[in-house]
Amino acid sequence: MAVPSESTLVGRAQDGDIVSFEALVRAYQGLVFRLAQRMLGDRGDAEDVVQDVFVLVWRRLPTLNDPAVFHGWVYQIATRRCLNVLRTRTRHPYPSGVAIDIEVSADPTRPSEPGDDDPSAVAVHAAQLAGLDTVLQTLTDEQRACWVLREMHELSYTEIAYATRLPVATVRGRLARARQNLAKGMASWR
């Protein structure tokens, strides 16, 4: 049995097919969670955002005119929701002594890297990711959104502009500043 295309699933979900919508949720919930986790730095807030995003997607799905843009549309909703959460809460760094939830080798799609079997290499990698998370939280919300969408979700500049509702030139500038700030913040890891 052939797997329906994303556009087909979107069209069916727009017609009220719950099974198709559930397939879309399964396809995107991990991506939306990772985006929210990196943007917000808090697992609970990220889980809330995922739930809010898919409730909003379900409600607004009938208004989506072109099922082919579903991918960018979901990223736009998720990015806007994360930025709204950041605007409404007081900024707080990670509490000291609290471990950050990081997926080191649980992702079966991630290619294995040298040292994956070495516990010390895995620990160093986890520490580097924790350091990256800490430095990411020092970026402005808009810089962080642009960087996470580009570097972690591999969206094009045009897709990022659509997701953030910014001009492409602004996206490029925010990415450049984010990369400079991250390079400074991660300099001790070189």
HELIX and SHEET records of a PDB file:
HELIX    1   1 GLU A    6  GLN A   14  1                                   9    
HELIX    2   2 ILE A   18  LEU A   40  1                                  23    
HELIX    3   3 ARG A   43  ARG A   60  1                                  18    
HELIX    4   4 LEU A   61  THR A   63  5                                   3    
HELIX    5   5 PRO A   67  VAL A   69  5                                   3    
HELIX    6   6 PHE A   70  THR A   88  1                                  19    
HELIX    7   7 PRO A  119  LEU A  136  1                                  18    
HELIX    8   8 ASP A  141  TRP A  147  1                                   7    
HELIX    9   9 VAL A  148  MET A  152  3                                   5    
HELIX   10  10 TYR A  157  THR A  164  1                                   8    
HELIX   11  11 VAL A  168  GLY A  185  1                                  18    
HELIX   12  12 ALA A  187  TRP A  189  5                                   3    
END                                                                             
